[in-house]
Amino acid sequence: MTTPTQDSILSSGPPAHLPPPSGSGTRSASSSASTSTAPSSLSPPQTWIVQKYGGTSVGKFLRAITSEIVPSYLVSSPSTRLALVCSARSGSTKARGTTNLLLTAAGQALALDAAGQDLASSVSGMTLARTPSANGEGSLSSSTGSLGSDSSAGTTQTSAAFDSTVDILLQEHLGAVEIAVTHDVELRKRLEADVRGDCDRLRQFLLAARIIEEISPRSKDIILSLGERLSCRLVVASLQDLGIPAELVGLESVIDAAFLEEVGKRRASPGGGVGGVGVGEENQLDQHFYDLLAERLGERCRNAQGVPVVTGYFGAVPGSLLQQVGRGYTDLCAALCAVGLGALELQIWKEVDGVFTADPRKVSTARLIPSITPEEAAELTYYGSEVIHPFTMEQAIRRRVPIRIKNVENPSGSGTVILPDSEEPERDHLVEGHVAQPQTPLTSGANTPARATGAGGMPWGAAEGAWPGLELSGMAGSGVGGAGGAQQQQRRLPTAVTIKEDVLVLNVHSNRKTLSHSFFSRIFSTLDRHHVAVDLISTSEVHVSMAISAASLRRPSRTLDLVCSELGPVGTVSVLRDMAILSLVGRQMRHMVGVAGKMFATLAEGGINIEMISQGANEINISCCIHAKSALKALNLIHYSVLEVGGPAGVGVKPVGMESGNFGRSFV
């Protein structure tokens, strides 16, 4: 018999159930504000804003997105068009999240069920699954026609383990349909049919995988892409239900043979940077690939009727999208759309107001940061604060597209803007032939007086203007407060402090039987073989300490045992578990003397032991490893002592007599 191919089942285009918005009879009075989305020769030049919504936003705040946020932008600026990029929606619980359910179903497709179902029964099951129903539409067997029914009641059909998981996925999205479409009954019926059709194709795809007993990396990409397609269907239908023209833009076919051929030509062209693709390099995704992909995504969005709602999955990427990019590919897709459209800005909508000076759930006095630099955002992301993936940010920033972090629960908030760096390189500030140095803070736990130091030096924490020639007002991430006149009173401070938990420290002390260069090469070649990424490192000629995130290890215990075993001949190996990385981040720390001393003195006064210290080469991050049990205390201590400097505006004024040591001893 003939079985469906895996790539054809889920990659097929969406059923044409939803008509073009222009032919819809569901337009309401609110649609008049959105008619500007269609380009006109008489209208002013259009600008674009790209909005990316995460799974939680789509799962919990869909109606707010479609009835409040999107219309507010269309009404306030008729010449501005929106493009939406959506992740797979979250579920009623974490386990019922769409991506988790899809991964679970993929695993179940390859696992033997309790009855030991064989190939013959799988084939017969697929035949039944493709039997047309009475109404002429393809459907599943009678057991899947009614969710939750008992398939063992006098039937010869066997049910695969993944069926129940797909049933849960279907139930979650059918429930979301009731929320997405509340006015147009016919639209709701078409949306329900689309959702059922997608889940039917998922079953067929998983059954095909069960028969051939394999799910390739590309197949897993296709399975996960269904989550974004379902999410985008809900958003499109919800917008149409409110009279806003919208179109689902699927990207399954954006990368084809012609696309890859064009990438090869750009690589080989003069100035392309590649003199030919070597063996094993044909699957590499270089900047030529991303530049062309951005152009294609921009074209797809411009050609959409109404608001383009884009699936984050962008086709058959060479080498698998998950392996090449990772699960953050939806953010990357949004950034490439913004680049391709030359967007005014890229908005990342989350459930927080933006980036804070510390985690507001752990530090009650944490403050929203109006703007930060790409460097600072990258450091905060690496060391615990989920801002935006650095590579995604790089694609937008290199084309000078600002990125704004916004809160779906507080749409009127300004959020945090990640601004491109100034095109002019940063210059040293010279005084009589020497670089002007700021003054060291007087004592730990005490505020340094905000006064100029005569020779051009500036006390750490001093107000703007104390260091002649260095303007704070135009430098992102330089302070924490306000705008306008209040900005002139900003103090030069680090930007934020963050904690990364679930860390272990691997120490290797040389046995002096190997040369120093061999010592390092054997350590890092061992780590490379086991795919171990190092977050922090501190070295001497005969000793190396490395902080490693346990979450980054495939099998933490087994991997660590293998690494320690292979490093045994090199030297003495020890492991410190239950550790955390405390990082103080700020671009302005390049111009601050004494901030590291204050940080470590504050921890000492609070009775917190430091196991390892490291500073990045870019000089905007000072990190140390401490015991996880002290992480919350350390976070509050550093925020209180280093990031809360009282000023004329009353920002961050400390209680009288509360020095860092006393604060640490009183903290619970």
Steps between C-alpha positions, in 0.01 A plus 500: 500500500602862460583698812514879521843655507591680820598827334175528302248452779568801723677714242195513278339839471218596735145416399334794335223522759567861598409735214701810417408783737379715211227248425392453857164615616613531860638852494386706795507870569850466639627392158500853365819573689677205342427570135828683481681167505442471125759709313376786286672718248358808672597399853828612661796261503429211733714402792495164674501383859563131562346354814601162636271328750614212716302188577375623837379826348305319228371239744379737774456840338383429145193719520699790648747474211238503227245738653728752673867490405481449123212749443674764710796501263284497187291794625782714638709487180305427179822495295651227719449133420538221751644153455445243774720199572357245743641212701310183580245582769530388860242263646284497810801348680870485418471133405219590259705761319490445125873444454516257793206303361654482153833378637319244716301373203817471291662289770192281535493435125828309525427327831340153513161502667402264781350251255814491287324622187681379190544639152190322357264644759655845449431478127142391556456781748622752244255361242213561741633845584476601136148366447266782395213582727135522407522869417776437246785653702805305603473400864648275759340181620188503709709489813657837418173645384386526863775617730561293807293201386604146591656337194491155658121461482460219248725636223794343322676829447812566703582852613854634495636655820528842342124515425411609852766771488367633170151490653620727780658734245172511307294566813728786606469674164128441460459669836710790372275529193209595728708787636645610166172529307194627687295678229513319167355149528604394150856619559512297819387187317766546233766553766393183684521306173852633439613403851356150464661465157841597637471247781388231253809561289713485814362154579575381148850643519570328833356173370731519197792558737390200705499278193848597383616513865680830460448871561779692332610847620313653210189301590518630856519854358180437305323356805585803713402740222140387538486682834572836340255435217220427749591809700499722190164359389348615829650849470387543137145386576479720810607807300252419223225450757559861607496628143875539461634357171770241570674221313694197618846501345652152500872471436530126436608557139709814542825300484512300177760394243499843335557664839800281580641555151479877548678470837779306328537772237529770766764302683704455185462859377787750535496630854275215606755386753493136384711366219289188472320269738720227634415146598255498791435875469197486272266500803656801668267794552717806443401865475431465126231246588336726759518810279322326214249345739420846640433625146265209430312545827460870428351420159252252649382754758463784248288281273259403779148640501442680829710413804746217423508244781822306448586151621835495674604182317682607184530186294740218433821651632810303395603283791169544693363821648511371856862388470621812319305766690331338800156552651540879482446498124173696531685800644753470218220490243354821646840671483548396137151625413589835658822516300330403174229762549736772622275523806479801724554265793470137606274448800536192720181465705535314830331493840744745662537877455851471359852451636550579869805579709438160665232234497200685651369171639812474715594866560212722604685823413594395145432774245411496133789593269384737223774399255803274484769422248520176300813402693322534832193311377722216376684471832175503698357227277806278537501535876142440603270778376292386204512815288547386139745257344821684401506360145140606442585843634807522278294456183280799583763723655749462214233655274433762767149381586424582867352222712236585758396263781130558580246359745182351354328573834610865492489609135527870582836453676810616314692180574876469452669590172816328379663773296767448234843621601622832373672472163792699640753289691533571867797727574724523802473824692847649538612757753853635445594191302362252750167320514278662760419254778195514726558521872477183705195483732594601854353210698290197430136549583526880495405741225782681324454878492390618155765760428758555231855414578678785331726312261208353308446195718142420603395322817315179441127578524547870426239700313528586132725794425756411767726355228545765231455380144305186586125530442267265681177610340579341165638174633266206540514306822680772689248542773167395636265792515266722310525716194539865414638713782521204738744338261752770581499373859569140409790338677762287334420152621524141384190402306376183670588204717385148421523146634542179301415194708552126458874541439792276588869590520756260352855543636804339338842529664794386289713210619796683336574197282383683190607826341275800564377520140422129501318542831253748350459322168412168664242665724317684225518216249334278761226755559449533125455125453220498755340826376556679830464880485689709754330812640794638699866411522786597727852374426858493610789300357413187696138550606168549316160569652195488275136583574263277302124518478356161594201567276728515195621142551313229313522253788649699789611217729628267229669775299673640806625156606646439154669841491653453845620152408672619183659796677640280779839442327537876452478592865285511811133554417236628742141611454303755701127450464200717588670821391373820339655774284453857621564754222518878515451645152540852367665669207602792718712272720778552245535847646459410867784428736414315819171343400646148519648573840167630624320194364730251671524701823122511517481122466766459768316730739190289440689180589482354147794290385625533141625183332605646164539842335499588131476814287420499130738644243243766409526639856125543545443194715646399836390153610565269790384158612333464837302229673142476377363530853648852519383612154188691606682676782790593272266634231328733746829608657659600169188673375467693824865600531607546137188587302310714751687827532279777642478818296328836476203340325452268793567187297627208700548692829626264768380485860725694735759289679441192284848409380549194283625278780208580730260455210648160421470382858139621520391353169276197517 
